[in-house]
Amino acid sequence: MRAMIVDCAIYHDGRRTEGPKDFSDALRQARAEGDSFLWLGLHEPTEEEFELVSTEFGLHSLAVEDALKAHQRPKLEVYDDSLFMVLKPVVYEPQSDTVSSGELMLFVGESFVVSVRHGEGAPLKVVRQRLESEPELLKHGPTTVLYAVSDAVVDHYTEVAAELQNDLEELEAQIFSPSGGRDTKGTASRIYTFKRQLQEFRRATGPLAQPVQRLASAGVPFVNAESQPFFRDVDDHLMRTNESVEGLDRLLSDILSAHLAQVSVRQNDDMRKISAWAAMAAVPTMLAGVYGMNFDHMPELHWAWSYPALIVLMALLELGLYGLFKRRGWL
């Protein structure tokens, strides 16, 4: 049981206090004090490990199933005894320029917060430390934890969106450089990979908009009415992030279309060059073919200057065709 518990603490009047090591006893103490709450942090618990937690805290079976299985979309569910929220923190890896997501589930009740983390992307340790340094904020109860975690996750979305913006600008510069678009297969692969990263990011940010908007409105159980302005601020940041992601996706689609048009133009240029060289090769081939028929009655067949005259004629025709194609931009 201790392996899955990351942290367990009672907060009284906004300050962390020493309590029983067993979370069941700590929960009873927090409920008995009235103005305290318990924050229990868990990391990837098994079904057997989480069974005691769900029983002690009275968590709904459907929410417990979601918390154990993970792979959930961001959402907000209200049950009789608790509020259940799913968030998807994201992690940006600068070495590989990839985006990966974890999952974070929050159970919020009258005197408790239970956080269940899957993956390594949840900033709960930093959030807990920041809240413990601001007891005036933390004394407002479990709603403060819900706000602080949501705010930290959304703020990190903004940072990841900025990193993706930089990556897209670099990709754009490479594609439209004089030599960057010639590797057609590699360029298309980079664009597709980047689009997959955006899709992973959108799965985290897009569905979260509705839950945050609900928290910013009135009438949500277990959420203090005084916290609505704070959740509206989170909603504003999330909205800007979603707009940024949509803009990146549109720009990426435009880059792909421009790259395909660039490839098509380059292929047309290549076809014109091939056609021009083929036309230039056809003229001497035709003349050589005519005089290679070996008929008895052909003009200039027995003339001493026939061969050099024919070579000069071929050269003049080739130069003429080369100049014509060069002026038209075919060569």
MODA-V827394 format. One record per helix or strand of 3 or more residues. SS is the DSSP state (~ for helix, > for strand). FROM is the first residue (numbers start at 1). TO is the last residue. Records with the same first field share a line. If there is no record, write none. Layout:
SS->FROM-TO / FROM-TO
This chain:
>->5-12 / 15-17 / 36-43 / 75-78 / 83-87 / 90-93 / 98-101 / 103-108 / 112-118
~->23-33 / 47-57 / 61-69 / 124-132 / 135-138 / 142-175 / 184-205 / 208-216 / 225-290 / 306-327
